[in-house]
Amino acid sequence: MALNVCIADDHPLFGQALAGVLNSRSSDFVIERLATVSDLQSRISRDAPLDLLLLDLHMPGAVGFSSLSWVRAQRPRLPVVVVSANTHPETVRRALDHGAAAFLSKSTDADDIETTVRQVLSGERGLHPHLTVASKGETLAGLDAAEAIASMTAQQFRVASMLVEGQLNKQIAWELGVKEATIKAHLTEIFRKLGVNSRTQAVLILNKLMPETSEDHDAPPG
């Protein structure tokens, strides 16, 4: 039976390598590749079968764990495997706390990638082969921010992400092809969901979702 797998990663060489690993191990996988959070949101919003998502935390349009939290809210039954070069123990712990079924380093070898994917598809959770996981979990502030992100519409999520990038209302409106008044309306709702009343406060809250920095600069698997 075909298994629909989505690889969401903006690095073309790594996405190609990851797809190659899966395709070389089985003909069961039907693989899609996406490069931005906007593309991911469009795919998640479609009423089309999807069995597994392999997600990079640092795609354009993402604010740390925001894309993971949003996807988990929209598709609670969809298993998500985070694949990242940032393997800081607290990043791994927080990704699992935000609902990731597994966490893989981008330097994970092909055998471990296949094994982890198979285990996740069979229902196993909390996997992190060869990685250290911090004992301290996500903070309440981070979980609250994730809950707010999860309640946002796709367009509100885009606006919130652009807000964190420092874009002005008119810049966001131009990029999304809507009127500035529409952006102001979205911001009002975003502020309400975050429990704040200013752009600065909103950015501070959303930055609670940023992962820990890591000195791990893993290369894509060959």
N, C-alpha and C positions, 0 to 999 in steps of 0.2 A: 504494500500500500504506500502510495506517495506521501511524503511528509513535507509540508510547506514550511520552509525556513527562511527567515529574513535576516540579512546581515546589515546592520546600520552602523556604518563607519565611513568617515570622510576621507580616509587614506586609501587611495585606489589600489596600491600594491598589496597592502595588508588584506583588504577585502577580497581581492583576487586570490591571494594565498590561502585565506581561510575557506573560501568557496572551493578551491582546489583540493584542500585536505578532505573536506566532506565528500566531494564528488568522487575522489579517488578511492574512498573507502566503501561507498555504497551508491547504487543507482536509485535508492529510495528517495533521496533528497531533491526537492524542487526548490531552487534557491533564488531569492530576489536580493538585490543589493541597493541600499539607499545611502545617500551621502549627507543629508541634512535632517534636522529635527522636523522641519516643515514637511519634507517627504515622508518621514516616519509618521507624522500625525495624519497625513492624508491616507497612508496605508492602513493605519490602525482604525481609522474612521470608516473605511470601506467594509461592507458586509461580505468579506471573502475569507475563506479558510486560512488559518495561520496556526501552525503547531509549535513554533519556537522562534524566539527573537534573540539574536546575538547582538548585544548593544555596547557601543563605545560610549564612555561617559563624556567625551570631549568633542562631540560633533558640533558644527556651527548651529547656534540657536539653543544650545543646552546651557543650563546653569547648574553645574554639578550633578546632583542626583535628581534634578527636576524632571528630566525626560523619563527616567525610570519610574518615578512616582506617578507621573501622568499616565504612562502606559499601563501600569498596574491598576490604576483606578478605572481606566476604560475597558481593559480586558483582564479581569481578575484571574481568569483561568489560564491565561497565556503564560507559560514559563519564560522567564527572561534570564539569559546568561550574560553577565557583564564581562566584557573582554577589554582589558586596559593595560597600558604600560605602567600606570600608577598602581603599584601593589603595596603601598603603605599599609601596615596591619590595621590601622583605623579606617582606611578607605574600604578595605575588604569587609570589615565588620559592619560598617555603616551601609554598604551596598546590600548586604544580606538583611540588615534590619529594615531597609526600605523595600524589601520584597524580592530581591534577586534570588533565583533558584540556585545559582552558582556563580563563581567568580574565577576567571581564567586570566593569567598573565599573557601578554602578547608574545612572550617567548615560550609558551607552553608547547611541548612537542606534539606531533600529529597524533600519536597514540593516546595521549592524555586528553586531547581535544575530542577525539571520537568517543572515548570511554565516557567522558563527562556528559557529552551531548546525549549519548544513549541512556545514561543513568537518569538525566533530567527528563527525557521523554518518557521514561518508564515510571516517573513519579517521585524520584529522589530529590531532596532539597538540601540546601546548606553546604554544597560542595565547594571546595577551594583547594584543589590538588597542589601540594608543595608550597603553599602559601601560609604565612603566619597570620592569625586573626587576633586582633586586640580583644582583651577581656572586657574593656569598657565599650558599651554600645552607643547608639545614636542619642544625642541630647534631646530633651523635651522640646527645645526651641527648633531643632532640626526636624523633628517629627511633626510639630505644628506647622512649619513651613511646607513640609511635604503634603500635609493634609489640605492646606490651602491650595497648593498647586493642583492636587488631584481633583479639586472641586471646580477648577477653571475650565472654560470651554477652550477649544483649540485656538481660537483667535485671541482670547485673553492670555493664554499661555505664550503665544508669539509676542504679544505686546509686553508682557512681563519680562520675557527674555531680552527684548530690545531695550527695555528700561534699564536693566542691569548693565547692558553694554554702553549706557550713557547717551543713547539717542534721544533727541528732542521729539516732542509730539509731532511736529511737522515732518520730521525725518521718518518717523514710524508710519505716519499716514501715507507718505509718498511711496514707501517701500511696499506697504500692504495694499495700495491702490484704493484708499478710502478717504473720507473727509476727516479733517482734524477734530471736528466735533465728535466723530465716532470714536476716535482714540481717547478723547477726554471721558466719554461715557464708559469705555472699557476700563480706564484707570480708576474711575470712581468705584466700579465693581471690584476691581483687583484690590484696591485699598480696603474696601469693606471686608473682603475675604481674608486679607492679611491682618486686619484689625489695626490699621494705621491710617494716618491722614496726610501723608506727604510722600513725595518721591524718595527722599532720603531715607525715611523710615522703611519704605517698601524694599529698597535696595539692601538695607542692612538685614532685614528679615530673610530675603531671598538668598543672600550670601551665606546664610546658615547651612545651605545645601551644598556648599563647595566642599570637595573632598580634601583630605590632607595632601600636602605636597609630598613628592617622593623623589628619591634620587635614582630610582630604577628607570633606566632608559632602554627597555627591552626592544629587541629587533623583532620584526615579524617572523613567524615560523617559516621554514623553508620546506 
